[in-house]
Amino acid sequence: MTAPSILRGVFAPTLTPLKEDLSPDADRWIAHCKRLLDDGCHGLVPFGTTSEANSFGVEERMDMLEMLVDAGVSPGRLMPGTGLCALPETVRLTSHAVELGCAGVLMLPPFYYKDVSDEGLFCSIAEVIERVGDERLRIYLYHIPPIAQVGYSIGLIERLVSAYPDVVVGIKDSSGDWNNLHNILTNFPGFATFTGSERFLLQTLRLGGAGTITAMANVVPRTLRQLYDNWESENAQALQADVDRFREALAGYSPIPALKTIVAFRQSDPGWRTVRPPLVEFDDEQSQDVLEKCGLCGES
Amino acid sequence: MTAPSILRGVFAPTLTPLKEDLSPDADRWIAHCKRLLDDGCHGLVPFGTTSEANSFGVEERMDMLEMLVDAGVSPGRLMPGTGLCALPETVRLTSHAVELGCAGVLMLPPFYYKDVSDEGLFCSIAEVIERVGDERLRIYLYHIPPIAQVGYSIGLIERLVSAYPDVVVGIKDSSGDWNNLHNILTNFPGFATFTGSERFLLQTLRLGGAGTITAMANVVPRTLRQLYDNWESENAQALQADVDRFREALAGYSPIPALKTIVAFRQSDPGWRTVRPPLVEFDDEQSQDVLEKCGLCGES
């Protein structure tokens, strides 16, 4: 097998539709994944934060990923989330993704203990790499301190890249902090840096970044792709403004139920609204409200 | 089978010793558990925060618990931690504990998503109860906002107790906030309320609380038991002061490596110091330092 290429572009952390019994609905999910690729996404991140990944068990996640590949989605376009709190389970999910041929994995640090040291986090990731022990492994670090509370500092990234230059190849920065993203882009020019907020997509590309992995790609993939393909054009700023409009409309809403509501509306499939606890599905009034804010009521 | 009794007393969230390969060491662990019971603990909480629970996989946790019961520790004295982020895994661990005959389980709320609503957390716990579907299930809520960041508000406790009065029977409050603990003790007089900090043990018992589940029980079980048994005596305040002395000595140290260092010293077994990443084992200098602070160097 050849080494996977470094990923670039617009990636969707795919929403996970559920059946009434709260189990993941593979059929609706695979259809959604294929639609996103048809609509311009370069690739997918099954089991990111937007996917409610941490609300699913290890077996559920592995089963779903296998079904997606079996359904014909190229693993070369997949970067599944595989970072958990428990070392052996992170190793299990990561090995499974590599064996399926996934181009990369998106790795949360272990996130239960807070105020852990960079040394402890370095050892965590190093243990995963050594235990997986597969030269095809490509890790994209997942930095999302607003939710995980534990993240990758610049010093830690440096140490990981120095120790494992062929394995630790990129990052998704969901800090929401331009200064942090800017620091990563300028300190690690060869790194595949994805912005977790599409607000910074144009700036990220201008500084040589790899693209974006954003929840919004579930609902505005074409708009994001337009910007990605034309970031060097005169139009770029206007395309960024198109992208921004959607996030502004969603401001103040819990993002996962809001995005599921939008997909439910477009697919005329109210079951798409279901979320797994501890998230809470939007009621009819909230759904109507978010659709109006997004200017979607007259869309279909 | 008869219904389990409501638990009371001094409980140790047992430290988990590791082998060199970072796997849990069942032999050392069982010996430690039995020692704690011999030394005065009323019961044990395998796989609490102090146990590095969330750094272990579901299989590791189930295997260890079975070995402990097989080794002769009565499940009637056990309240294993079973709350994870992923609903099916919380159900699996909880069912397993109930089937083993454990008197209760200590349940973290799902802790990945932050700022979740009480409604979402209620649904999470309700789903677990319905899916386990066993009338022997007794849940002790685990409120530890400094680490989990997600916790049980007074309103949520009220709702859970109203909906499941025979199942949701107690709480461990590790908020470190006396006002919160006081609110729980006064709002829910029939509830088995354990303080997560032994600093509040005397006050908790005076207000009718159930006892304490504290990391310190791994190292000063007798002192804690003394206070528990004599809280109504003239001596009680002095006994509380004895208890407090140990925590004060440990102030500023990362608690899990510090406690493992103390057990390693007492057992003349340096391997006891090992922790699983993201935690970091104390080096010789830190170890020496913590032992001196605790006045332990001349102990054995």
Interface residues (C-beta under 8 A of the other chain):
Chain A: L22 T49 N54 S55 F56 G57 V58 E59 E60 C85 A86 L87 P88 E89 R92 P109 P110 F111 Y112 Y113 K114 V116 S117 E119 G120 L121 C123 S124 E127 P146 I147 A148 Q149 V150 R276 P277 P278 L279 V280
Chain B: L22 T49 N54 S55 F56 G57 V58 E59 E60 C85 A86 L87 P88 E89 R92 P109 P110 F111 Y112 Y113 K114 V116 S117 E119 G120 L121 C123 S124 E127 P146 I147 A148 Q149 V150 R276 P277 P278 L279 V280
